[in-house]
Amino acid sequence: MTNFPVTIQPSFPTSDDIREQLERIISSEDFIVPDRGRRFLRFLVEETLAGRSQYLKAFTLAQSIFNRNDSFDAQSDPCVRIAAHQLRLAIERYYLTAGFADDVVITIPKGRYIPIFEARVAKDGAVTSMGGVEASLPEPPKREGRLIRWIMIGASMIVLAAVVFASFAERKNSAIKLSANGGRPTIIVERFRNLGQSIVPDEVSRGLTDEIVVNLSRFKELDVIVPADISDANVDPTYLLQGSVQFQNRQMRSTARLVRKTDGVVVWSANYDVDTEGRRMLDVEAAIARSIATAIASPFRKITDPSL
């Protein structure tokens, strides 16, 4: 059997090809984002195809997707940057899994919200510019070896996860402080509630909680603790992370919310719906936990890079 090398060339697919690919991504089990993330991606793609990409700014997106009003300030409210960062991670995961061999590649470059559409063709095949959307799209940068880099990034993330897990196992070390003495916010991750009755969802809720703790622990801007670790009366948590897991047939819904302890205000919340048919539950737990941790930690990170 002959294997033909595949690469990505700066060639434009047609509008129909792009919309077909959009639906393929949004409906995929390997594209794990909240429902708002799917609406976000659809809005970016449709506005670009309609020739309105110049309006894809944080202010416009905040009003169109996140229901913000005219007083929206991107510096104090990073909702668009956080959602875009989550979206990029979800798209990369999709093309590493279900979309590995798709003919059309949709990407959102860091630091901007205008998607890039590319046709994936045989390396030695003829590359032709396919009409339909060239006039409304910017010239995409060359993506040689992108899939290889994604695979390497994926392998690095697995290694990083192992390191984080090892670090979490050492939380009892006296050098690790559970309180927020350094001014960092402290988050208590409560055990996710099981809204079902069987033992399987109970195991999933416990596993999902542990995955979230591991993922949050890698952000140095946060102090992360679990209720069992609260033995010091001086610990005064800033936030409580609460959530639940529910199953209906093979459909899994996970709900998470971040509550400010001082006044009980819910400062963030999201729902994650996943069809678990034919999927490893460990992969589902890891993907949801990574998305939740990224959404929670991003506002606290001391980063000025607008790509986040």
Salt bridges, closest charged atoms under 4 A:
GLU20 OE2 - ARG24 NH2 3.13
GLU23 OE2 - ARG42 NH1 2.57
ASP30 OD1 - ARG93 NH2 3.85
ASP30 OD1 - ARG279 NH2 3.45
GLU46 OE1 - ARG19 NE 3.19
GLU47 OE1 - ARG52 NE 2.85
ASP77 OD2 - ARG68 NE 2.60
GLU118 OE2 - ARG143 NE 3.86
ASP202 OD1 - ARG191 NH2 3.04
ASP202 OD2 - ARG206 NH1 3.32
GLU221 OE2 - LYS220 NZ 3.43
ASP223 OD1 - ARG184 NH2 2.88
ASP229 OD1 - LYS172 NZ 2.84
ASP236 OD1 - LYS261 NZ 4.00
ASP263 OD2 - ARG260 NH2 2.91
ASP273 OD1 - ARG253 NE 2.66
GLU277 OE1 - ARG250 NE 3.65
ASP283 OD1 - ARG280 NH1 2.89
